[in-house]
Amino acid sequence: MNHIIPALLMQLALSPIDWWLGAAFAIAYYLGREMAQAEYRVIQRYYSGKRANMPWWGAFQRRAWNWDAVMDWLLPALAVCCVASTVAIFKV
């Protein structure tokens, strides 16, 4: 929940260009952040703390993710998509 406001601010900063561009930027930022954290979690738990032991697809493993991590990118993604959709519908 605490990532929604910064995501909306990122979107707002790019709104003079395009609201959907701002949404894409915020989604990419938080998805990348959570994927990096997932990599660190899986490296620590399953690969002896060494990145070299992890396969390239390590961050995509189900065991690398938890509910909080999924919500940390999904909720901001939904929020910025709702704003962009609203702006597109009402041509604000």
N, C-alpha and C positions, 0 to 999 in steps of 0.2 A: 504493500500500500504506500510505503514511503517513497517509491520511485515514480509515482504517478505525477506529482507536481513538477519535478524536474523534467520529466518527459514532455509534459504540456508546455513548459517554458522553452524547451528545445524546439518544439513545433512552432510556438509563437515567434521565436527568433527567425525561423525560416519562412514564416507566413507571407512576408512581402513577395517572396519568389513563388511559393506554392504550398498550400496546406498539406497536400499529400506528400510532398518532398520532406516537409518537417516531420510528418508521421513516419515516413520510411527511415529517416535519420534516427529518430528516437528509438524505433523498434530495432534497428541494426545495432545501435549503441548498447542497449540493454541485453539483447540476445548475445552479442559478442562478449559482454561482461560476464553473463551467466555461464556461457560456454567455457570461458577461461577458468572460472571458479569450479566448474564441473571437472575440468581437467585436473586441477590441483587436488580436488577431493579424491578422484579415482587414482591418481598417482600415489597419494599418501596411503590410501587403504589397500590397494591391490598390487602396486608395482614397486614396492620397497622404497618409496620416496624418490625414485629416479625416473625422470622423463624419458630417458633412453629405453627403459623397459616397457614403456607404454606404446601400443600400436598407434598409427596415425589417426585412427577412428575412435580413440579412447574417450573423447568428450561426447560421442554419440551413444555410448553404452547406457543402457537403462540404469545400471547400478551407479552411474556417476551423478544421477539427478535425484532430487527429492522434491516434495510438494512445494516447499518454500521457494526453491530455485525456479520452478516452473511459473509460479505466481509472480515472481519478481520481474519476469519479462512479459508474461501474458497480460497482466492487468494494465501496465502502461501501454501495451500494444492495443488493447481494446479501447482504452481511454482516447488515445490519439486518433484511432480510426473513427470513433464516434464523433469527435470534433470535426475531423476532415469531412466526414459524411454529412454532418449537419451543415457545415459551411457550403458544401457542394449543392445540397438540396435547396437551401434557402438563399444561395448566392450572396452571402453576407459580404 
